[in-house]
Amino acid sequence: MGTPKDILDEVQDYLENEKKLTELRDEEETHVENTEVLGSRQKNLLFQILGSLKLGTSMTSILIPVDFLEPRSLTEKLTDFLSHCHLMARIVEYDSPLKRMIAITKWYLSAFHVKPPGVKKPYNPVLGEVYRCNYEMPDGSRTTYFAEQVKHHPPITAVLIENKEKQFELEGWYYPRTKFLGNSAGSIGDGKMKIKLSKFNETYEGTWPDMYARGILIGSLVMEICGKPSIKCAETGYSAEIDFKAKPMIGGDYNVVHVHIKKDKKNILTIYGKWNGQLFIRPHNKKVSGDLLLDTTKELIIPKCTIPEKDQLLNSPAKVWSKVTAAILNNDVEAAAREKTAVEENQRNKVAVREKFNVSYSPSFFTETKDSKGDPFYSFNGRESPEFRSLDSKIGSPDYLKFTSSIRHVDEFAHIDELQVHKKVEHHLDMDVSEDDLD
């Protein structure tokens, strides 16, 4: 680690370079409210659901009314993390470990402001659900996102994010473990991400923050991000200890975050501000105003390149949740509830069939492993699949169409009847079961 002056010089050099590269939006972002005032129907629904729950009770299996749903699945919602993915692509442009640590932290903090107005929850993905998309970078590179729901109990989403040109890869998994806490509900962000920079032979391990919906019984609903996630790189010794602060009972502000950048556990830099506004950076223990690191209200948002409807997988959220989404967008609460129930009932039927024939589910694109610490992890195994290789090229290009045409749209998870499953099991396990046995 260099002297304080060396560190300050590196920070200033990083900031000057970022100013040259920064592309701003044409219009400043309109502030998105974190609060929502509930109507009488919504309040009654909440009291019915939560009235019998005890403090600390898990809410994972609680069926959330459509009034509180965001019209998209969690497998897609996690793409919000890539709203400013050009910041991710720039990480490898920096030649010093300190600058790369600052750059990764800046990207990590950049996208939490991207959300729908109010307090909404995405759909719980169905088992085997897959969401895919691309992002075309301003520098001509391409970032690919690929997510699969690998478990349903507990609900775990595995994710791959990759930019081949930049030799950047993120693998991770996310499990929002929900709890009832009285006048609030918490979504504890279990899981882990590993960011690999092949050019530098570095791996950064990160964790997720927690989300809280405050005022679910009394007052206005407010969404807060809290918790103390971290980003650590064993190869360089640099780390970022992040503290998303909850608003105090009296005074204080919402959406405040503090970060300590450390080298071998010694604080060297502080990042502070609001994750939905401006963030500043300064040397640790220096009681001076910091330099602007990021303004989320102005930072360029990279548009998502989505798969056309005709090319969507049968287990994509666009297919699975299409009727629920259409009903929500049409403000038809009854139709949305009916279609959501149909999706959930279909999932329960599939679970019953698997149990009847002792067939376990295996993810199609991720393998459950153990990391170096013995903790669970999910590694991507689908690089040679046409579902992934089609994303190596721009969506709609000849190469994209070539690989897309070879995808087998097998109705493996949607609308399975018992006879179909029986035949599949009979084929693979040489089971001699007659059709009468299915009654």
N, C-alpha and C positions, 0 to 999 in steps of 0.2 A: 504494500500500500504506500502511495506517495505522501508527500507533505500536504498540509492543508491547502497551500497555494497550488500544488499540482492538481489536487482534487477540484479546486475551484476553477482552474484553467480548463480542465476536462469538461466540467459542467458548462462553462461558457462556450466552449468550442462546440459541444453537442447542441446547445440552444441556438447558436448562430446557424449551424447546418440545418436544423429543423425549420428555422424561419425561411430558409431558401427553398425547402422542399414542401412546406405547408401549402395545401390547396384548400381554400375556404369555400363554403357554400355560398350560393348567390344571395340567399336570404338567411338571416339569423333564425335559429330555431325558435318556434313558439313554445313557451313554457308549458309543459305537460303537468297537470295537477296530479299529486299523489293522493288526493283525498276524494271521497265520494260520499254524498248524502243519500242514505237509503230511504226508499219509499216504504209504505206500510206493508205491502206484500213481501218485500225482501226481508224486512225486520221479522215478520211472522215466520218466514221460512227458517231464518237463522235461529230463532228461539226454539222452533220445533226440532231442529237438528242438534243444537248444542245444549238444550236444556237438561238432558240426562247425562251429559259427559262430565267426568271428573277431571280435575286439574292434572295435567301431564299425560292425559289419555292420547294415544296415537290416533291421528285422523286419516291415516293412509287408506283405510277401507271405507271411509265415509263418502257417500255419494253426494257430490256438490250439485245443487240446483243450477239449471242453465242460466239463471239470472246473474250468476257470479262467474260465468265462464268467458274467457277470451276466445274468439272463434278461430283457434288454431291449436295444434298439438304441441306438447313440450319438445318433441323431436325437431320441430321447426322453430319454436321460440328460442332455443339455444343459439340459433343463427344471429340473434341480436348481438352476441358476443363478437360478431364479425362486421358490425356496421362500419367500423373504421379499420378494416383489415389492411389498408395500405400502411398503417402504422406497424402492423405485424411484419409486413413484407420489408420494411425498412430496417428492422432489427439487425439483419446480417450485414448491413452496409457499414456498421461501426467496427473499428479495428481494436477498440479497447474493451475489456470485460466490464468496466464501470459504465461506459456508455450503453453497452448492451443491456445491462441490468436496469438502467434508467428507461431505456426504450421499451423493454418488456413490461415494466411497471406502468408506463404511460399507456401502452395498449390495453393492459388488463383493466385499468381504471376508466377507459374511454367510453365503454358501451352500456353501462348500467342505466344511463339516462334514457335509453331507447325502450319505450314501453307504451302501452295504450293508456289513455286517460283513466283515472279512477283506480280501483283495486279489483283486478280480475285474475282468474286462475286459468291456465291453459288446460286442454284436455289431457287426461292421463293416457299416454300412448298404449295401444293394444300390443300384446306380445308379438314380436316379430315385425313391428311397424318400422319402415325404413323411409328416411327423408334424405334427399340428395339435392345439391345445387352447386353452382359455381359463382365466382366473383372475378370479373375481368379488371385487373389492376391498372391504374394510370400508367405504370411503367411497362406495360405489355405482358407482365407475368399473369398467372392464373392461380387463384386459390380455390381449392375444392373442399366442400363440407359433406360428410357422410355420417349419418347417425342411425343406430338401430336400437330398438327396445329389446334388451337381452334378457330381462326378467320382468315379471309382473308382481310377484310377491317375494321380496320388496321390489318396487318399481325402479329399475335401473336402466338408464340410457347410456349407451357407449357411443363415443364420438371420435371421428378422425377429421383433422383439419390439416391440409397439406398445400404447400406451394413448392413444386418441384424445382422451378427455376431458381428459387431462393434457398433451396435445401433446408426448408423449414417444415417441421412436422409436429403436430400436437395430437396425442392420444389421451383419452381420458374417459371417466365415467362419472355420472351424476345421479344421486339419489336424494330427492327432496323429502326428508323425513319430517312429517307434519305432526304438530302437537297442539292440543287445546290448552290455553294458559289463562283462562278466565275471560277477560275483556280483550284478549288478543289470541291470535293463532300464529304459531311459528312454523316456518319451513326451514329445517336445519339442513344446510348444504353438505351432505356427506359425499365423499368421492375424492378423486384426485385427477390431476392432469400432469402430463409430462411433455415438455416442450424440448424438442431436439433440434439443435443447430449443427448439422453435419459438418459444415465448413470449419467449425471451431471445435468439434468433438465435445460439445457441451450439452448437458441435459439440465433443464430447470423444472423442478417439481413444485406444483402449485395446488392450492386447495380453494374451495368455494366459500363465499360468504353465506350468511343466513338472511332470510326474508321474514318480515313480520307484518301481519295485518292488525293494526291497532283499532280499538273502538268498535269491535264487531257486535257488542251488545249495547254499549252506552256511548253516545257521541257519534262523530263522523268517522267513517272508515279512512284510515291512513296507512299507506304502504311505506315501510322503512326497510332499508338494508342495514344489517348489523353484523357483528362478528369480527373475528380476527384471522382472516386467511393469511397465507404467506406464499412467497416464491423463493426458492432456494436453489443455488447451483453449487454442487459439491466440488466441481472441477475448478471454479474460480474463487470460492469462499465468499462470494457476494450473496446477499439475501435482501428481501423486502418484507418487513413485518407491517402488515396493513391493519388498520383499525377503523372499521366503519362504525361511527359513534351513534348511539341512540340519543334522541333528543331528551334532555333532562325534563323532569316533571315541571320545573319552574324555570322559565327563561330558556336560552339556548336556541339553536337552529336545527332544522331537519337537514339530512343529506350531507353531513360533515364527515370528512375522512382525513386521517393522518397516517403517514407512512414513514417508517424509518428504514433507510437504505444502510445496510451494514456490510462491513468487511471483517470476516472472522469474528463475528459477534460484537464488533465495535461500531457504534453509530457514527456515520460520516455525513449523511445527508438527510434532510427532512422534506417530505412533500406534504402539502396541506391545502385545504380548500373544500369545495363542494363537488361531489362526483357528478352532479347535474349542472355544473357551471364552470367556474374557473379553478384551476389547480396551479399551485406555485411550488417552486423548489428553492431551497437555500441550504447552506452548510449547517450541520447539526450544531446546536448550542449558540448559534449566532442570532441575536435578537434584532434581526434586520428584516425588512420586507424582502420576500423572495422574488425571483424572476418567474414570469409566466411560463408554465410548462405546457398547459393544455386549456383550451376553451371549448368545452363540449358543445356549446350552443352554436359555434361557427365551424367546427371541424367538418371536413368533407365526409359525406356518407356515401359508401360504395354501394350501388344498387345490386340486388341479388338477381342472378340469372336462374330462373326456375325451369324445371322440366315441363314441356308442353303437356297438356291434359292427355293427349293420345299416347304419350310415351310413359305415363306414370305407371309404377308398379301397382299390382293389385293390393299390396299391403302398405301403400303410401298413405299418409294422412289425407291427401287430396281425394283418394278413393274411399278410405274407411270412414272419414268424418264429413263427407261432402254434404249429406242431407242435414246433418246437425248444423254445419256452418251456414248453409243456405237459410235455414229457419231462423238462426240467431240474427243474421244480417237483415232478414225481413221482419225482425221484431215479433216473430211468431213463437212465443214462449212455449205454448202447448205442443206445437209440432217439434220444436227443438228437444223438449223433454221426452217426447215419444221416440224420436230417432236416436237420442242418446241411450235410452233404455234398450232399444233394439241392438245397438252396438255392444252394450254391456252384457246383454243376454246371450248374444252370439259368442262372446268370449267365455262365459260360464259353460256353455254347451261344449265348447272345444276342450275346456279343462276336464269336464266329466268324461268325454270320450277318451282323452289321453289316459286318464286314471283307469278307466274300464279295461283298456288294452295294455296298460303298463308301458306306455310310450312316453318317454321324457322329451322335452323340447330342447333343441340345441340351436343357438344363434347361427345365422347363415354367414355373417361377415366378421364376427369377432370371436375370439377364443378367450375363455376365462383362464387367467394365469395367476402367478404370485410375483410381486415385485421383490426387490433385493431385501426388503424388510419383512417379507412374508405376508404382506397385506394383499388383498385381492386386487386384481387389475384386469383390464380387457384390452387385448391386442388385436389390431385389425389384421384379418387374414384374407381379405377379398381383393387384393391388388390385381389378380388376373381375371377377375370376374367381368363380364361385359357391363354389369351395372356400374362398376367403378371405372373401367377403361373408357367407357363412353364419355366420362367427364374429363378425360385428359385433353379433350379438344373443346373448342367453343361450341356451346349448345346450338344445334341446327346445322353444324358443319358436316361435310361428307364423312369424316372419321367418326364423328358423333353418331351419325345415322347408321354407319356400318356396324358399330358395336351394339347400338340400340336394337337393330333388327335381329341380333342373335340372342337377345334376352328372352328366356322362356317365361311367359306370363302364366305360371302354374298357380291355380287357385288353391294354394296350400293352407292358408289361414282364414280365408273368408268363406262363410257358408258351407262348412264341411258337414256332410251328413255321416252318420255312423257307418253306413255301408262302404263309403269311400275310404274311410280310415281303416276299416276292417280289411279291405282289399290291399291297402298299402302295407299294413302290418303282416298280412298273410304272405305277401311277396317277399318282404325282408326277413321275416322270422320263421317262414315255413309253417305257419300256424294253420291247422286244418279246422276252420270254424265255418259252420254253415250259416246261411242267411237267417235261419230260424233262431240262431244264437243271439242275434242282435235285438230280438224282441224283449 
